Amino acid sequence: MGLFSNQFSNVIEWEEFRDDMLFWKWDNKEIKKGSRLIVRMGQDAIFMYNGKIEGIFKDEGIFDIESQIVPFLSTLKGFKFGFNSGIRAEVLFVNTKELTVKWGTKNAINIPSPNLPGGMPIKSFGTFCCKVSDYEVLIDKIAGVKKQFTIDDVKERIMSMLDQVIMKWIVREGKDLFNLQANAYEISKGIQEDLDMEMEKIGIAITNFSISSVSYPKEIQDMANKAASQSMIGDINKYTQVAMADSLSKGNSGGSVAGDIAGLQVGMMMGQQIVNNMNNKPQNNENKQNVSEGKKMNFCPNCGTKNEGSNFCPNCGTKLN
């Protein structure tokens, strides 16, 4: 008789458990005598009868329904299993782990700016963490009509309001639009507070929100990169010193940076030498001309008469210089 009465017993467990699920409902099945409840690590099991919570079981393990579960259910303590009798109840399995989700703006968000009539278009990416926080609210708002609820369902709700919340906190913080990444922590905290306030209406808590990156239009980013480059190379001596130090710190004494700098110095020295030579050349020619002018001819080119230092030949009168 006992064997026959147990032939309809079943196992109540989270079938096909997935990490991306926040809850899964075991329902439309009659719990028979001899049935067992299996609660695994990271799960809570909530017994519901007529849509109300009867008991919450948080310890992991395998439990006998008749001896270990029913005696603790609020309105079913006196229930006795008889032949062909059972409990028509639902069991909601809740994932108690904190789940991390990646998010990203699909379209650019135009942040208002007094200097930009159309606003500054930005895109942003990051992560947020969430977990089930209020079982009663979750059942009342979600689990009463859904068999399961995944992280994608949470993400869909978050993304539907995220653009407005991001815009709100960037404007409220009054931070430099071109330096949002440096202020991402303060902005993220404000966004988390708003999202948590909205999601707690369905029993979900947003435990963390972070902004990993903020991107600008290509034209704006190119201008920022150019300004940064000009600022870095503004002092060429400082740049040279930094380049040399960087090369030596990498153990690359014969590296291209050091070689380029040495070549630059040699070229400057050669150029200076050429300039000096050019400056000295006219002076040498001038000296030679003066020597030539100071030297008198010893013989007359016309008659061959010896000259004793006179400007004219004493014999034929030819001019000698």
C-alpha positions in Angstrom: 0.0 0.0 0.0 2.9 2.4 1.0 4.7 1.6 -2.3 1.6 2.2 -4.3 0.9 5.5 -2.6 4.4 6.8 -3.4 4.3 6.0 -7.1 3.1 9.5 -7.8 5.7 11.2 -5.7 7.9 13.8 -7.5 11.0 15.9 -7.0 10.6 19.6 -6.7 13.7 21.3 -8.0 14.9 24.1 -10.3 15.0 22.3 -13.6 17.6 23.5 -16.1 19.0 26.1 -13.8 20.7 29.0 -15.5 22.9 31.7 -14.0 21.2 34.5 -15.9 17.8 33.7 -14.3 16.6 35.6 -11.2 13.7 33.2 -10.5 11.9 30.2 -11.9 8.5 28.9 -10.9 7.6 25.2 -10.3 3.9 25.1 -10.8 0.8 23.2 -12.1 2.0 20.1 -10.4 0.4 18.3 -7.5 2.8 17.6 -4.6 2.2 14.0 -3.5 3.2 12.1 -0.4 6.9 11.1 -0.6 7.9 14.0 -2.7 11.1 15.8 -2.0 12.4 19.3 -2.3 15.9 20.0 -3.5 17.4 23.4 -2.7 20.9 24.1 -4.2 23.6 26.6 -3.2 22.6 30.1 -4.2 18.9 29.3 -4.2 15.9 30.0 -2.0 12.7 28.0 -2.3 9.4 29.9 -1.6 6.2 27.8 -1.2 3.1 29.6 -2.4 -0.5 28.4 -1.8 -3.4 30.3 -3.4 -1.0 33.0 -4.5 0.3 33.7 -1.0 3.7 32.9 0.5 3.4 29.9 2.9 7.1 29.5 3.7 10.6 30.4 2.6 13.4 27.7 2.7 17.0 29.1 2.4 19.1 26.1 3.5 20.5 24.0 0.8 19.8 20.3 0.8 17.2 17.6 0.1 14.0 17.7 2.2 11.0 15.4 2.6 7.8 17.4 1.9 5.6 15.6 4.4 8.0 15.6 7.4 10.2 18.5 6.8 8.3 21.0 4.7 4.5 20.8 5.4 4.9 21.2 9.2 6.5 24.6 8.7 4.0 26.0 6.2 1.8 28.6 7.8 -1.7 27.5 6.7 -0.9 23.8 5.9 0.5 22.6 9.2 -2.4 20.3 9.7 -2.4 18.9 6.2 -2.2 15.1 6.0 -1.4 13.2 2.9 -3.8 10.5 2.1 -4.3 8.0 -0.7 -4.6 9.9 -4.0 -4.5 13.2 -2.2 -1.9 15.9 -2.6 -1.1 19.6 -2.4 -1.8 21.8 -5.4 0.9 24.4 -4.7 3.6 26.4 -6.4 7.3 26.7 -5.5 9.2 29.7 -6.6 13.0 29.2 -6.8 15.0 32.5 -6.4 18.6 33.0 -7.5 20.2 34.7 -4.5 23.4 35.6 -6.3 24.4 39.1 -7.4 24.4 39.3 -11.2 26.6 41.5 -13.3 25.4 42.9 -16.5 27.1 44.9 -19.3 25.3 48.0 -20.6 25.9 50.4 -23.4 24.0 53.3 -25.0 22.7 52.3 -28.4 22.4 55.9 -29.7 24.3 59.0 -28.8 22.9 61.0 -25.9 22.9 64.8 -26.5 24.0 66.4 -23.3 22.8 70.0 -23.0 25.6 72.6 -23.3 25.4 76.4 -23.5 28.1 76.5 -26.2 26.6 73.8 -28.3 23.0 74.5 -29.5 22.3 70.8 -30.3 24.1 69.5 -27.2 27.2 67.3 -26.9 26.5 63.8 -28.3 28.2 61.1 -26.3 28.1 57.4 -25.9 28.9 55.5 -22.8 29.5 51.9 -21.7 29.8 50.1 -18.3 28.3 47.5 -16.0 25.7 47.2 -13.3 25.0 44.6 -10.6 21.6 43.5 -9.3 19.9 40.9 -7.1 16.4 40.0 -5.8 15.8 42.1 -2.7 12.1 41.8 -1.8 10.3 38.4 -2.3 6.8 39.7 -1.6 7.1 42.6 -4.0 8.7 40.4 -6.7 5.8 37.9 -6.4 3.2 40.6 -6.4 4.5 42.5 -9.4 6.3 39.9 -11.5 6.2 36.2 -10.4 2.4 36.2 -10.1 2.1 36.4 -13.9 5.5 35.1 -15.1 7.1 31.7 -14.9 10.6 33.0 -15.0 12.5 36.3 -15.0 15.9 36.7 -16.5 18.7 39.3 -16.4 17.7 40.3 -19.9 14.3 41.3 -18.5 16.0 43.5 -15.9 18.4 45.0 -18.5 15.4 45.9 -20.7 13.8 47.8 -17.9 17.1 49.5 -17.1 17.9 50.6 -20.7 14.4 52.1 -21.1 15.2 54.8 -18.5 19.0 54.9 -18.6 19.5 57.7 -21.2 17.4 60.1 -19.2 19.1 59.2 -15.9 22.6 59.6 -17.4 21.7 63.0 -18.8 20.2 64.1 -15.5 23.3 63.3 -13.4 25.8 64.7 -15.9 23.9 68.0 -16.0 23.3 68.0 -12.2 27.0 67.5 -11.4 27.9 70.4 -13.7 31.1 68.7 -14.8 33.3 69.5 -17.8 31.7 67.8 -20.8 35.2 67.1 -22.2 36.4 65.4 -19.0 33.5 63.2 -18.0 35.6 60.1 -17.5 37.4 61.8 -14.6 34.1 62.4 -12.9 32.5 59.0 -13.7 32.5 57.8 -10.1 30.3 60.7 -8.8 28.0 60.4 -11.8 27.7 56.6 -11.4 26.7 56.9 -7.8 23.8 59.2 -8.6 22.7 57.0 -11.5 22.7 53.9 -9.2 20.5 55.6 -6.6 17.9 56.5 -9.2 17.9 53.1 -10.9 17.7 51.3 -7.5 14.7 53.5 -6.5 12.9 52.5 -9.7 13.8 48.8 -9.6 12.8 48.3 -6.0 9.3 48.7 -7.2 9.5 45.2 -8.6 11.7 43.7 -5.8 15.1 44.1 -7.5 18.0 46.0 -6.0 20.7 47.7 -8.1 23.8 47.1 -5.9 26.4 48.8 -8.2 26.6 50.9 -11.3 29.8 51.9 -13.1 30.8 53.8 -16.2 33.7 52.2 -17.9 34.1 54.6 -20.8 32.7 57.8 -22.4 33.2 58.3 -26.1 32.8 61.5 -28.1 32.3 62.1 -31.9 35.4 61.5 -34.0 35.8 65.2 -34.8 35.7 66.1 -31.1 38.1 63.3 -30.2 40.6 64.3 -32.9 40.6 67.9 -31.7 41.3 66.7 -28.1 44.1 64.5 -29.2 45.7 67.4 -31.2 45.4 69.7 -28.3 47.1 67.2 -26.0 49.9 66.6 -28.5 50.6 70.4 -28.8 50.6 70.7 -25.0 53.1 67.9 -24.6 55.5 69.2 -27.3 55.2 72.8 -26.2 58.6 72.6 -24.4 60.9 70.7 -26.8 63.7 70.5 -24.3 61.4 68.9 -21.8 60.1 66.5 -24.5 63.7 65.5 -25.3 64.6 64.9 -21.7 61.4 62.7 -21.2 62.2 60.8 -24.4 65.8 60.1 -23.3 64.6 59.0 -19.9 62.0 56.7 -21.3 64.5 55.1 -23.7 67.1 54.6 -20.9 64.4 53.2 -18.5 63.6 50.5 -21.1 67.3 49.5 -21.3 67.4 50.6 -25.0 70.6 52.6 -24.9 70.9 52.2 -28.7 67.2 52.7 -29.3 65.7 54.8 -32.0 64.8 57.7 -29.8 68.3 58.1 -28.4 69.8 57.7 -31.9 67.5 60.3 -33.3 68.5 62.8 -30.6 72.2 62.1 -31.1 71.8 62.5 -34.8 70.0 65.8 -34.3 72.8 67.1 -32.1 75.5 66.1 -34.7 73.5 67.7 -37.4 73.3 70.9 -35.4 77.0 70.9 -34.8 77.7 70.3 -38.5 75.4 73.1 -39.5 77.1 75.5 -37.1 80.5 74.6 -38.5 79.3 75.3 -42.0 78.0 78.7 -40.9 81.2 79.6 -39.3 83.2 78.6 -42.4 80.9 80.8 -44.6 81.5 83.7 -42.2 85.3 83.2 -42.2 85.7 82.9 -46.0 85.1 86.5 -47.0 87.6 87.6 -44.3 90.4 85.3 -45.7 89.8 86.7 -49.2 90.0 90.1 -47.9 93.3 89.4 -46.2 94.8 87.9 -49.4 93.6 91.0 -51.4 95.3 93.3 -48.8 98.6 91.3 -49.1 98.4 91.5 -52.8 97.8 95.3 -52.7 100.7 95.8 -50.3 103.2 93.9 -52.5 105.1 96.0 -55.2 106.4 94.6 -58.5 110.2 94.2 -58.7 110.6 94.5 -62.5 108.8 96.5 -65.1 106.7 94.3 -67.3 107.3 96.6 -70.3 111.0 97.1 -70.4 112.3 94.8 -67.7 114.0 97.6 -65.7 114.4 96.7 -61.9 112.0 98.6 -59.7 113.1 99.9 -56.3 109.7 100.3 -54.8 108.4 103.1 -57.1 104.9 103.1 -58.5 106.2 103.9 -62.0 109.1 102.4 -64.0 112.1 104.8 -63.9 113.0 103.8 -67.4 109.8 103.9 -69.5 107.3 105.3 -67.0 104.9 102.3 -67.0 102.6 102.2 -64.0 103.6 99.2 -61.9 100.5 98.6 -59.7 
